Amino acid sequence: MTTRILLPLLLLVGACRSPEHLMQTGNYDGAIRRYSHNLNKTSRVQGLEAAVQAAQTRDRQRIDSLLALEPANWPAIHATYRSMQDRQRRLAARQPIVSADGYTPQFELVASIDSLEETSREHAADYLYAAALPLLEAGRQGDKVAAREAFQLLEKLKKDYFSNWRDAGSLRQEARLAGTTFVLIAFDGPFLFHQDQMARDMNLDFYLNNNGDWQEYHTQADPRVRYDYRLGLDFVQLDPGMEMRSENTHNQEKDIQVGETLKYDSSGQVIERTPIYERISGSFTETRITKEAQASFWITLTDLRSGQQQQTETVWVTEGFDQTWVSSSGDTRALDNVPICTNVGFPSAPSDWDMIGRLADATRARLRNWLWWNAEHL
């Protein structure tokens, strides 16, 4: 029953992938690739000929319709010429194409395709360059969204068309700068012990930047930069925690046989065995050490252009340490279950400096999450 069901499905999948099906669905380039796998039969060569003709005709008609509405369509025109160029280069690489019966296909190729592709690429680059200029001008006037759009257009020009085009490189850098929001981070409030280390371990200048976003954060003011926002971090609490220790000792005793007394008969045969027992004792101790570091701070985001506070929020962060050490003493044979001992070294919690480092990592993660949620303000 299963075979009867799967066989028609496999046949259907094969039919969907056939070049004839691809021709019917308008996937001419897919049909060209399928026909090109085996060109011994005349029918396959004729199929390739028909697929190339259909693809070329479709692309020429598309270009004619796009040219009527240029210049906005030059990127699409170039993409079509590029597709035709790639198709013709693949066909040229397979020449000569002749079936086993001697059939030679006739392809209607565009002789000047390289020149047309180059010209359309220049027109497309010109279009993107011209479209970026008014957006960049708006960016110079303070419209960061427009500057970012200008940057994207100039970046596309560089990536898709020409790596060096007029002064597009310097304009792209200018658009990037104009579209960037500069945020000055300040640690406000009264100074708390460990706060300097906290700021160093958070290392916000490194972790918040160099990720391709449109925000740049500084913890030290740069006199060359005009900042858009001020992000105030006012630590209310910064406590590395106190080590808490508890111990639980389990004592056990057991009688074990250490020998036996033998009694013999007159012939020297053993007639009685009396066990000799000895009481042993052992213990294992579980030492649990905990430590909890806590920090809380205010986040205040101020628009330096208007002087208005955009967001204010309080954040709490905790980092806990909880570990148990096991050690044994005495004769472990007295223990019903010998524990896995962890008595290497002296049991202790991390130092205050280590706990501050953990708090810094957690605080930085919370701050990055907060900035992500409030990115619309930046």
C-alpha positions as CSV (number, residue, x, y, z in Angstrom):
1,M,0.0,0.0,0.0
2,T,2.8,2.4,0.9
3,T,4.6,1.7,-2.4
4,R,1.5,2.4,-4.4
5,I,1.2,5.8,-2.7
6,L,4.9,6.8,-2.9
7,L,5.4,5.9,-6.6
8,P,2.9,8.4,-8.0
9,L,4.4,11.1,-5.6
10,L,7.9,10.4,-6.8
11,L,6.7,10.6,-10.4
12,L,5.0,13.9,-9.6
13,V,8.1,15.4,-8.0
14,G,10.2,14.3,-11.0
15,A,7.6,15.9,-13.4
16,C,7.7,19.1,-11.4
17,R,11.5,19.3,-11.9
18,S,11.4,18.4,-15.6
19,P,12.5,21.1,-18.0
20,E,9.1,20.9,-19.7
21,H,7.4,21.8,-16.4
22,L,9.9,24.6,-15.8
23,M,9.1,26.0,-19.3
24,Q,5.4,26.0,-18.5
25,T,5.9,27.9,-15.2
26,G,8.2,30.5,-16.9
27,N,11.4,29.4,-15.2
28,Y,13.3,29.5,-18.5
29,D,16.8,29.7,-16.9
30,G,16.0,26.7,-14.8
31,A,14.9,24.9,-17.9
32,I,18.2,25.9,-19.6
33,R,20.1,24.3,-16.8
34,R,18.1,21.1,-16.9
35,Y,18.3,20.8,-20.7
36,S,22.1,21.4,-20.5
37,H,22.7,18.2,-18.4
38,N,22.4,15.9,-21.5
39,L,22.7,17.3,-25.0
40,N,23.1,14.1,-26.9
41,K,19.5,13.8,-28.0
42,T,18.2,16.2,-30.6
43,S,15.0,16.8,-28.5
44,R,17.2,18.0,-25.6
45,V,19.1,20.4,-27.9
46,Q,15.8,21.7,-29.3
47,G,14.5,22.1,-25.8
48,L,17.5,24.1,-24.9
49,E,17.1,26.2,-28.0
50,A,13.5,27.0,-27.1
51,A,14.3,27.8,-23.5
52,V,17.1,30.2,-24.5
53,Q,14.7,31.9,-27.1
54,A,12.0,32.3,-24.5
55,A,14.4,33.7,-21.9
56,Q,16.0,36.2,-24.3
57,T,12.6,37.3,-25.6
58,R,11.3,37.9,-22.1
59,D,14.3,39.9,-21.1
60,R,14.3,42.1,-24.2
61,Q,10.6,42.9,-23.6
62,R,11.3,43.6,-20.0
63,I,14.1,46.0,-20.9
64,D,11.9,47.8,-23.5
65,S,9.2,48.4,-20.9
66,L,11.7,49.5,-18.2
67,L,13.4,51.9,-20.6
68,A,10.1,53.8,-21.1
69,L,10.2,54.8,-17.4
70,E,13.9,55.4,-16.8
71,P,16.0,56.6,-14.9
72,A,14.4,55.0,-11.8
73,N,14.5,51.6,-13.5
74,W,18.2,51.6,-14.4
75,P,19.0,49.2,-11.5
76,A,16.4,46.8,-12.8
77,I,17.5,47.3,-16.4
78,H,21.1,46.5,-15.4
79,A,20.0,43.4,-13.5
80,T,18.2,42.1,-16.6
81,Y,21.2,42.9,-18.9
82,R,23.4,41.1,-16.3
83,S,21.2,38.1,-16.4
84,M,21.4,38.0,-20.2
85,Q,25.1,38.4,-20.1
86,D,25.5,35.5,-17.6
87,R,23.2,33.3,-19.8
88,Q,25.2,34.0,-23.0
89,R,28.5,33.4,-21.3
90,R,27.3,30.0,-20.1
91,L,26.2,29.1,-23.6
92,A,29.5,30.3,-25.1
93,A,31.4,28.1,-22.6
94,R,29.5,25.0,-23.8
95,Q,30.0,25.6,-27.5
96,P,30.0,23.8,-29.9
97,I,26.5,22.4,-29.1
98,V,25.6,19.6,-31.5
99,S,23.3,16.6,-30.9
100,A,24.3,13.0,-31.7
101,D,22.1,13.3,-34.9
102,G,24.0,16.4,-35.9
103,Y,21.4,19.0,-34.9
104,T,22.9,22.5,-34.3
105,P,20.7,25.0,-32.4
106,Q,20.4,28.6,-33.4
107,F,20.5,31.1,-30.5
108,E,19.4,34.7,-30.9
109,L,22.1,36.4,-28.8
110,V,22.7,40.0,-28.2
111,A,26.1,40.8,-29.8
112,S,26.8,43.9,-27.8
113,I,25.7,42.5,-24.4
114,D,29.0,43.4,-22.6
115,S,28.7,47.0,-23.8
116,L,25.0,47.2,-22.8
117,E,25.7,45.7,-19.4
118,E,28.5,48.2,-18.8
119,T,26.4,51.2,-19.9
120,S,23.4,50.1,-17.8
121,R,25.7,49.7,-14.8
122,E,26.9,53.3,-15.3
123,H,23.4,54.6,-15.6
124,A,22.3,52.6,-12.4
125,A,25.3,54.1,-10.5
126,D,24.4,57.6,-11.7
127,Y,20.8,57.1,-10.6
128,L,21.8,55.9,-7.1
129,Y,24.4,58.7,-6.8
130,A,21.8,61.4,-7.8
131,A,19.2,59.9,-5.5
132,A,21.6,60.0,-2.5
133,L,22.5,63.7,-2.9
134,P,19.3,65.3,-1.6
135,L,19.1,62.8,1.2
136,L,22.6,63.6,2.2
137,E,21.8,67.3,2.1
138,A,18.9,66.7,4.5
139,G,21.3,64.7,6.7
140,R,23.6,67.7,6.8
141,Q,20.6,69.7,8.2
142,G,20.2,67.1,11.0
143,D,17.8,64.5,9.4
144,K,19.6,61.3,10.5
145,V,17.0,59.0,8.8
146,A,17.7,60.7,5.5
147,A,21.5,60.4,6.0
148,R,21.1,56.7,6.7
149,E,19.1,56.3,3.5
150,A,21.8,58.2,1.6
151,F,24.4,55.9,3.1
152,Q,22.4,52.7,2.1
153,L,22.1,54.0,-1.5
154,L,25.8,54.8,-1.7
155,E,26.7,51.5,-0.1
156,K,24.6,49.7,-2.7
157,L,26.4,51.7,-5.5
158,K,29.7,50.5,-4.1
159,K,28.6,46.9,-3.6
160,D,26.6,46.3,-6.8
161,Y,28.1,48.6,-9.4
162,F,31.4,50.4,-8.8
163,S,33.7,50.3,-5.8
164,N,35.0,53.8,-6.8
165,W,32.5,56.1,-8.4
166,R,33.2,59.9,-8.5
167,D,33.3,61.1,-4.9
168,A,30.8,58.5,-3.7
169,G,33.4,57.1,-1.2
170,S,33.8,60.4,0.7
171,L,30.0,61.1,0.5
172,R,29.3,57.6,1.9
173,Q,31.6,58.4,4.9
174,E,29.9,61.7,5.4
175,A,26.5,60.1,5.3
176,R,27.6,57.5,7.8
177,L,28.8,60.2,10.2
178,A,25.7,62.4,9.7
179,G,23.4,59.4,10.3
180,T,25.1,58.3,13.5
181,T,23.6,59.1,16.8
182,F,26.3,59.9,19.4
183,V,25.5,59.1,23.0
184,L,27.6,60.3,26.0
185,I,27.4,57.9,28.9
186,A,27.9,59.4,32.3
187,F,28.1,57.6,35.7
188,D,26.0,59.9,37.9
189,G,25.1,60.0,41.5
190,P,27.4,59.7,44.6
191,F,30.6,57.7,44.3
192,L,30.2,54.1,45.5
193,F,33.1,51.8,46.5
194,H,33.9,49.4,43.6
195,Q,32.3,51.8,41.1
196,D,35.6,52.5,39.2
197,Q,36.1,48.7,38.8
198,M,32.5,48.3,37.8
199,A,32.9,50.9,35.0
200,R,36.2,49.3,33.8
201,D,34.7,45.8,33.8
202,M,31.6,46.9,31.9
203,N,33.9,48.4,29.2
204,L,31.0,50.0,27.4
205,D,33.1,51.8,24.8
206,F,34.1,48.4,23.4
207,Y,30.9,46.3,23.9
208,L,28.4,48.9,22.7
209,N,30.2,49.9,19.6
210,N,31.7,48.3,16.5
211,N,28.6,46.4,15.8
212,G,27.4,48.2,12.6
213,D,24.5,50.0,14.4
214,W,23.8,53.7,13.9
215,Q,24.6,54.5,17.6
216,E,28.0,55.3,18.9
217,Y,28.6,55.4,22.7
218,H,31.4,57.2,24.5
219,T,32.1,57.2,28.2
220,Q,34.6,60.0,27.8
221,A,33.5,63.2,26.0
222,D,35.2,63.8,22.7
223,P,35.5,67.6,22.1
224,R,35.2,67.0,18.3
225,V,31.8,65.3,18.6
226,R,28.4,66.9,19.0
227,Y,26.5,64.5,21.2
228,D,22.8,63.9,20.6
229,Y,21.9,62.1,23.8
230,R,23.2,61.8,27.3
231,L,22.8,58.4,29.0
232,G,23.1,58.8,32.8
233,L,23.8,55.7,34.9
234,D,23.2,56.5,38.6
235,F,24.2,53.6,40.8
236,V,22.1,53.4,43.9
237,Q,23.5,50.1,45.2
238,L,26.7,48.3,44.4
239,D,27.3,45.4,46.8
240,P,29.6,42.4,46.1
241,G,27.9,40.5,48.8
242,M,29.0,38.6,51.9
243,E,30.2,35.0,52.1
244,M,27.7,32.8,53.9
245,R,29.0,29.4,55.1
246,S,27.1,26.4,56.5
247,E,28.4,22.9,57.4
248,N,26.7,19.6,57.9
249,T,28.7,16.7,59.2
250,H,27.5,13.1,59.0
251,N,29.1,10.5,61.4
252,Q,28.8,6.8,61.0
253,E,30.2,3.8,62.8
254,K,30.4,0.2,61.7
255,D,31.8,-3.1,63.0
256,I,34.0,-4.9,60.5
257,Q,35.7,-8.2,60.7
258,V,39.4,-8.0,61.1
259,G,40.2,-11.7,61.7
260,E,39.0,-14.9,63.3
261,T,39.8,-17.3,66.1
262,L,40.2,-21.0,65.1
263,K,39.5,-24.0,67.3
264,Y,41.0,-27.4,66.3
265,D,40.3,-31.0,67.2
266,S,42.8,-33.7,68.1
267,S,43.5,-34.4,64.5
268,G,44.3,-30.8,63.7
269,Q,41.1,-30.1,61.8
270,V,39.3,-26.7,62.3
271,I,36.1,-27.4,64.1
272,E,35.1,-23.8,65.1
273,R,35.7,-20.3,63.7
274,T,35.0,-17.2,65.8
275,P,35.1,-13.8,64.0
276,I,37.1,-10.9,65.5
277,Y,35.4,-7.5,65.0
278,E,36.7,-4.0,65.3
279,R,34.5,-0.8,65.5
280,I,35.5,1.9,63.0
281,S,34.1,5.4,62.4
282,G,34.1,7.8,59.6
283,S,32.5,11.1,58.6
284,F,31.9,13.3,55.7
285,T,31.2,17.0,55.8
286,E,29.2,19.1,53.4
287,T,30.3,22.7,53.3
288,R,27.9,25.0,51.4
289,I,29.1,28.5,50.5
290,T,26.9,31.2,49.1
291,K,27.4,34.8,48.1
292,E,25.0,37.2,46.4
293,A,26.1,40.4,44.7
294,Q,23.6,43.2,44.0
295,A,23.5,46.4,42.0
296,S,20.7,48.8,41.2
297,F,20.9,52.0,39.1
298,W,18.8,54.6,37.4
299,I,18.9,55.0,33.6
300,T,18.2,58.5,32.4
301,L,18.2,59.2,28.7
302,T,18.3,63.0,27.8
303,D,17.9,64.5,24.4
304,L,20.7,67.1,24.4
305,R,19.1,69.0,21.5
306,S,15.9,69.7,23.3
307,G,17.0,69.2,26.9
308,Q,14.1,66.8,27.4
309,Q,14.4,63.5,29.3
310,Q,13.2,60.7,27.0
311,Q,13.3,57.7,29.3
312,T,13.9,57.0,33.0
313,E,14.0,53.6,34.5
314,T,15.4,51.7,37.5
315,V,17.3,48.4,36.9
316,W,18.2,45.8,39.5
317,V,20.8,43.2,38.8
318,T,21.9,40.2,41.0
319,E,24.6,37.6,40.6
320,G,24.7,34.7,43.0
321,F,27.3,32.1,43.9
322,D,26.1,28.8,45.5
323,Q,28.5,25.8,45.7
324,T,28.9,22.8,48.1
325,W,32.1,21.1,48.9
326,V,32.3,17.6,50.3
327,S,35.2,16.3,52.4
328,S,35.6,13.0,54.4
329,S,37.6,12.0,57.5
330,G,38.2,8.9,59.5
331,D,37.8,5.5,58.0
332,T,35.6,5.7,54.8
333,R,34.8,2.0,55.2
334,A,32.3,3.0,57.9
335,L,30.3,5.1,55.4
336,D,27.3,3.5,53.7
337,N,27.8,5.5,50.6
338,V,31.2,7.0,50.0
339,P,30.6,10.5,48.6
340,I,32.5,12.1,45.7
341,C,34.8,14.4,47.5
342,T,35.6,17.9,46.3
343,N,38.0,18.9,49.1
344,V,40.7,20.1,46.7
345,G,41.9,23.5,47.9
346,F,40.2,25.7,50.5
347,P,36.5,26.1,50.1
348,S,35.6,29.8,49.6
349,A,33.4,32.1,47.6
350,P,34.8,34.3,44.8
351,S,36.5,37.5,45.9
352,D,34.6,40.8,46.0
353,W,36.5,41.8,42.8
354,D,35.3,38.6,41.0
355,M,31.7,39.3,42.1
356,I,31.9,42.8,40.8
357,G,33.2,41.5,37.5
358,R,30.1,39.2,37.3
359,L,27.9,42.0,38.2
360,A,29.5,44.1,35.4
361,D,28.8,41.4,32.8
362,A,25.1,41.1,33.9
363,T,24.7,44.9,34.1
364,R,26.1,45.4,30.6
365,A,23.7,42.7,29.2
366,R,20.7,44.4,30.9
367,L,21.8,47.8,29.6
368,R,22.3,46.5,26.0
369,N,18.8,45.0,26.2
370,W,17.4,48.3,27.5
371,L,19.0,50.2,24.7
372,W,17.7,47.7,22.1
373,W,14.1,48.2,23.4
374,N,14.5,52.0,23.3
375,A,16.3,52.2,20.0
376,E,13.5,54.2,18.4
377,H,14.6,57.2,20.5
378,L,18.1,57.0,19.0
